[in-house]
Amino acid sequence: KNASYHFVFTRQNRGKLDELSALIERGQLRPHVGAVYSLADIPLAHARLESRNNGVQGKIAIAVGPSAHFKETP
């Protein structure tokens, strides 16, 4: 096969994280989330991520909280 790979190294940067958070809060940046799972459903989320045709467009997110449950996003 003609495959390649590369590494990406990043450093923790609170200022950049704050900038991203502000953009999201103002609606200027909208992360594309394809599915949301609860902490209890992490094994399901992982299995879906690992399947070849998982049907997810966007990120798989884990919701933290007592009312968190799986949902598809449009």
One Martini backbone bead per residue (centre of mass of N, CA, C, O) as a GRO file, in nm:
protein
   74
    1LYS     BB    1   0.101   0.033   0.013
    2ASN     BB    2   0.034   0.397  -0.003
    3ALA     BB    3   0.135   0.503   0.296
    4SER     BB    4   0.091   0.758   0.553
    5TYR     BB    5   0.237   0.962   0.821
    6HIS     BB    6   0.177   1.188   1.108
    7PHE     BB    7   0.268   1.423   1.349
    8VAL     BB    8   0.109   1.604   1.624
    9PHE     BB    9   0.216   1.880   1.813
   10THR     BB   10   0.107   2.015   2.124
   11ARG     BB   11   0.015   2.289   2.329
   12GLN     BB   12  -0.084   2.429   2.597
   13ASN     BB   13  -0.352   2.697   2.558
   14ARG     BB   14  -0.558   2.906   2.716
   15GLY     BB   15  -0.599   3.143   2.521
   16LYS     BB   16  -0.700   2.977   2.275
   17LEU     BB   17  -0.938   2.844   2.421
   18ASP     BB   18  -1.083   3.110   2.485
   19GLU     BB   19  -1.119   3.198   2.191
   20LEU     BB   20  -1.288   2.956   2.101
   21SER     BB   21  -1.515   2.989   2.307
   22ALA     BB   22  -1.604   3.270   2.211
   23LEU     BB   23  -1.681   3.191   1.922
   24ILE     BB   24  -1.899   2.990   2.001
   25GLU     BB   25  -2.078   3.182   2.177
   26ARG     BB   26  -2.116   3.387   1.916
   27GLY     BB   27  -2.146   3.193   1.649
   28GLN     BB   28  -1.858   3.180   1.471
   29LEU     BB   29  -1.836   2.876   1.580
   30ARG     BB   30  -1.921   2.539   1.454
   31PRO     BB   31  -1.925   2.244   1.557
   32HIS     BB   32  -1.922   1.915   1.421
   33VAL     BB   33  -2.179   1.706   1.542
   34GLY     BB   34  -2.294   1.369   1.497
   35ALA     BB   35  -2.273   1.262   1.808
   36VAL     BB   36  -2.421   1.175   2.135
   37TYR     BB   37  -2.290   1.053   2.445
   38SER     BB   38  -2.273   0.895   2.725
   39LEU     BB   39  -2.075   0.763   2.958
   40ALA     BB   40  -2.221   0.479   2.952
   41ASP     BB   41  -2.184   0.484   2.609
   42ILE     BB   42  -1.884   0.457   2.520
   43PRO     BB   43  -1.875   0.174   2.388
   44LEU     BB   44  -2.067   0.256   2.155
   45ALA     BB   45  -1.901   0.489   2.044
   46HIS     BB   46  -1.649   0.324   1.981
   47ALA     BB   47  -1.779   0.117   1.792
   48ARG     BB   48  -1.876   0.325   1.586
   49LEU     BB   49  -1.601   0.448   1.517
   50GLU     BB   50  -1.470   0.160   1.424
   51SER     BB   51  -1.661   0.141   1.208
   52ARG     BB   52  -1.668   0.175   0.877
   53ASN     BB   53  -2.001   0.244   0.856
   54ASN     BB   54  -2.109   0.481   1.082
   55GLY     BB   55  -2.254   0.762   0.968
   56VAL     BB   56  -2.063   0.982   1.068
   57GLN     BB   57  -2.082   1.342   1.072
   58GLY     BB   58  -1.836   1.413   1.261
   59LYS     BB   59  -1.833   1.423   1.586
   60ILE     BB   60  -1.790   1.247   1.886
   61ALA     BB   61  -1.968   1.297   2.183
   62ILE     BB   62  -1.948   1.355   2.542
   63ALA     BB   63  -2.180   1.362   2.787
   64VAL     BB   64  -2.200   1.546   3.097
   65GLY     BB   65  -2.455   1.408   3.295
   66PRO     BB   66  -2.768   1.305   3.408
   67SER     BB   67  -2.922   1.383   3.109
   68ALA     BB   68  -2.755   1.209   2.938
   69HIS     BB   69  -2.792   1.115   2.586
   70PHE     BB   70  -2.849   0.983   2.300
   71LYS     BB   71  -2.783   1.165   1.984
   72GLU     BB   72  -2.868   1.289   1.689
   73THR     BB   73  -2.753   1.502   1.444
   74PRO     BB   74  -2.846   1.701   1.164
   0.00000   0.00000   0.00000
